C-alpha cells in the first residue's frame, strides 16, 4: 500500500535528525508537509530540499514550550489547509550524564515541557479537526528509554515513560473516531541528540535517522481495519 496522496502532515522537530529524515522520506509520497522547529535556517534548508525535489512543504518556527505558539500553529495550518491528516510528535530533548539529584528544576521543566507537555498541547490543538474529518493518525517518537531504567538521564526517561502512558490512553480515547495513535521507540540513533554520543558508534551499533523514518512510512500505509500501536527499533549490534 501507499500513503494516500495529498495528506497534510505536521512534523515537529523537523530541522534535523529523525525529524528531517521523516520529512524527506514522506515528501516522496505526495504529501504536503508542515515542518516545525526553532532553527529557522535548518528548517528552511529541509523545506528547500523537499521543494527542489518536487515535493511540497512549508516551514513554521514554533517553540513547543509556548502554548500560544502551538495554538497559533494549529490555527494557521487549519485555516490554510483545512485539515491535519497526520501529526508526528518528534521533537524532543534531554540531558545526559547527570544524576537526578544534581539536575536543576529549570532543566527538569525544559525536558518535561518539550517531551511530554508539548505532545499533549499538540493533540489538544489538532485532534478536534481530525475528529471532525472522521479520522487521522498521531505518531509519537518515543524511546527505548521509556521502557527501561536510564541512570543519569532520569528526567529524559521519565518524559518518555510519561509519553507512552499518555498516548496509550489517548489511543483508546480516539479509536471511536477512527484516529490511530502510534508510538515508535528507537534505541541509539546517529543524530546530534545527546551531544552526538550515538553518532560515534559503529554503523550497526546505532540506528540511522532514516531507519526511524522508514517505520513512520510503514505505519502510514496500514490497511484501514488495523493499526500498529507501538514499534520498538533496536540497532543490529548491542553496544
N, C-alpha and C positions, 0 to 999 in steps of 0.2 A: 504494500500500500504506500501511497504518497501523502505528504502533508497537504491538506486542502489548499487550493490556490487562494491568494489574496487574504490570507489570515492577517489580522492585526495583532502583533506580538510585542509586548513590552518586556524589556530585559533590563534589570538593574545591574549596576557594576559592570557595564559593557565596555569600558575603556581599555581593558587589558585582561590578560589571563583567561580564565574559564569563560567569563562573560563575553569577551571579544571573540573567542573561538565559537561559542554558541551563535553569536550574531553572524559571523562569516559563513558558518555552515547552513543556518536556516535561511540566509539570504538567497541561497540557490533554489529554494523551494517556491519562490514567487511571493513569499510573504512580505508584508510591509512591516519593517522593524522600527520600533520606538526605543532608542538607546538612551539610557540614563547613566549619569556618573557625575563626579565632581571635578575631573580634569578635562577642561574644555578642549585643549589641543589633542590629547589622546583620543577623546571621544569622537571628535570630528574626524580624526585620522581613520578610525574604524568605519565611520559613516561614509567617508570618501572612498575607501577601498570597496565598499559594497556598491556604491553608485558607479564607480568606474568599471565594475564587473557586470553592470547591467541590472543590479538589484535596486530596491527602494528602501530608504532608511531616513530617519530624522534623528537628530541629537538634541537632548534636553539636559541641561545642567540641573541636578537635583540633589540636595543634601537630605538623605533619608532620615537624618536625626531631627529634621524640622517638619512637624506635621503639616504646617501650612504649605510647604513646598510640595509635599506628596499630594495634598488636596488640589493644588494648582495644576500639577502634572496630570492628574486624572481628568480634571475639567477640560484641560487643553486637548488631551487625546480624544476624549469622548465627544467634544464639540467638533473637532476636525474630522475624526474618522468614524464617529457614530457608534463605535463598539470597541471592546477589547476581547479578542478571542482567547488569547493566551497571555498569562502573566508569569514571568520567570523571575523568582526571587533569588538572585545570585549574589548580590553584594554582601560582603562580609569583611570583618577584620578581627584580629586577635592580638594578644600579647603573650609571648612565649619566654620561657626561661626564668620565670619569677614565681615564687610560691604565693599563694593567695594572701597570706598574712602580710606580705610586702606590697601588695597591689593597692594603689591609691583609689579612693572611692570614685574619683573622676574617670579613671581608666575603666573601672567596672561599668560605670554608666555608659561610657562610649561604646564598649563592646556589646552590652546588652541592648542598648538603644538601636544599634545598627543591625545586629544579628537576629534579634527577637522582636523588639517593638516595631521596627520598620516593616517586616512582613505582615504583622497584624494590621498596621495602618494601610498597607497596600491592598490587602484583602478587603478591608473596610471600604476603600476607595473604589475598587474595581468590581467586586463581587456583585453588587446590586445590578450593574449593567449586564453582567453575564447571566444573572437570573432572569432579567427582562428579555434577554436574547434567546433564552431557552437552552443555554449550555456554555461550556468553556473549559479551560484547563489551567490549573495553577501548579507550576512546577517549582519546587524549592530545592536549592543546592545546600544540602546539609553537610555532614562529615562523619566519618567513622569515629571521630572524637565524640559524637553524640550517642555512641553505643558502648564506649569504653572509658576507663579512667585515663586522664591525661595530666599527670603531675606537672606542675609548674606552668600550667595553662588552664587552670580550673575555671576561670571566667569564660574562656572560649568554649570549653567543654559544656559548661552549664548552659550557655546560649544555644548550643546545638541540641543538647538533650531537651531543652525547652521548646525549640523549634519543632522537633519531632513530635512531642506531645501535643503541641498546638495544632499542627497540621493533621495528625491522626484524627483529632477531634473535629476540625473544620471539614475534613473529608466526609465525615458522617453527616454533618450539617448540610452540606451542599450536594450530596448524592441525589436527593429527591429532585434537584433542579438540573440534573444531567451535567453537573460540573465535576470534573475529575480533579483530585488534589493528590499530587505525587511528590515523593521525596527521593532525591538522589544523594547517596552518601559516599563520596570518594575518599580514598586514602591519600597518601602523599602524592602531590601533583606538582609538576615542574612549572612553577609560577614565581612571581616576586613576593607572594604571600609569605608571611613569617620570615621576612628578610631573605627570601630566596633559598632557604635551607634545603627544600626538596629538589630545587634545580641543580644542586650539587651532587645528587645521587646518580647512579648509573641509569641508562635509559630504561632498563627493565625493573629498576628499583623504585620508580616513580611514574605515575600516570602522566600523559601529555594532556594539556587542556582539551584537545580535540577528542580524546577518549571520552571525556565527560559530555562534550557537545554531541557526540555520536549517540549516546544514550538518550539525551534530550530529544534528538530527532526520532529515535525509535519510539519513545513514549508518545510522540505526536502523530504516529502512524498506526495507532491501535484501532482495532475494529470498534464500532460503536457499542457493542454489547459487553465490553470489558474495559478495565483499566488496571494498570500496574501501579500499586500504591507505593512501593518502595524498591529501590535498586541499590545494592551495595557494590562498589567497584574497588578492587584491590590491585596494586601493582603485581606483575607476574612474579617478581622476586621479593621476598620479605627481607627488609633491611633493618 
